[in-house]
Amino acid sequence: MVDVRYVETDDIASETDNLFTTNILYRIGFSWPLVEDAYLERAIASLKSLGFFDR
């Protein structure tokens, strides 16, 4: 699976593309479930507990 994020190279940001992987997964019937609010709240709480937002 390909991750979509910005990659910094020589001060130039370029976006990676996951379209190829997404299309293959779609063709074989794979789909991701929708993310629920409770999951996001737990994820953010976990990041806060690790000091992720303290900068």
C-alpha positions as CSV (number, residue, x, y, z in Angstrom):
1,M,0.0,0.0,0.0
2,V,1.3,3.5,-0.8
3,D,1.1,6.3,1.7
4,V,0.0,9.8,0.5
5,R,2.1,12.5,2.1
6,Y,4.4,15.3,1.1
7,V,8.1,14.4,0.7
8,E,10.6,17.2,1.2
9,T,13.5,16.9,-1.2
10,D,16.0,19.8,-1.7
11,D,13.3,22.2,-0.4
12,I,10.8,21.1,-3.0
13,A,7.7,19.4,-1.8
14,S,6.2,16.7,-4.1
15,E,3.1,14.8,-3.5
16,T,3.2,11.0,-3.7
17,D,0.4,9.2,-5.5
18,N,-1.5,6.2,-4.4
19,L,-3.9,6.0,-7.4
20,F,-2.4,2.8,-8.8
21,T,-2.8,1.0,-5.5
22,T,-6.2,2.4,-4.8
23,N,-7.5,1.2,-8.2
24,I,-6.1,-2.3,-7.7
25,L,-7.8,-2.6,-4.3
26,Y,-11.0,-1.2,-5.7
27,R,-11.0,-3.8,-8.5
28,I,-10.6,-6.7,-6.1
29,G,-13.4,-5.4,-3.9
30,F,-11.5,-3.9,-1.0
31,S,-12.8,-0.8,0.7
32,W,-11.9,1.0,3.8
33,P,-14.7,1.6,6.4
34,L,-15.6,5.2,7.2
35,V,-13.8,6.6,10.2
36,E,-16.0,7.3,13.2
37,D,-15.7,10.3,15.5
38,A,-14.9,8.1,18.5
39,Y,-11.9,6.7,16.7
40,L,-10.6,10.2,15.8
41,E,-11.1,11.4,19.3
42,R,-9.1,8.4,20.7
43,A,-6.3,9.0,18.1
44,I,-6.0,12.7,18.9
45,A,-6.1,12.0,22.7
46,S,-3.2,9.4,22.2
47,L,-1.2,12.0,20.2
48,K,-1.8,14.6,22.9
49,S,-0.7,12.2,25.6
50,L,2.6,11.7,23.7
51,G,3.2,15.4,23.5
52,F,2.8,15.5,19.7
53,F,1.2,18.9,19.7
54,D,3.5,20.6,22.2
55,R,5.7,22.4,19.7
